[in-house]
């Protein structure tokens, strides 16, 4: 299962409608405490924050107990592994 965290509602709608195994959430609309539960069981966590890693900031730390691989993508074509 892929957890998609994106500030783009279009990304979330498209992933949900794809038929693939996605769990989706907009990080601007969830609590930090919800992150570990959302990531639980995910094989991959994809984060697309318009504004990039700097927009993610220190407000959204990577959950230390997560065993998932995390990938952060800016709103451009250059992905950044975090």
Helices and strands as residue ranges (DSSP letters): E 2-6, H 9-17, E 22-25, G 27-29, G 32-34, H 35-39, E 44-48, H 53-56, E 69-73, E 79-81
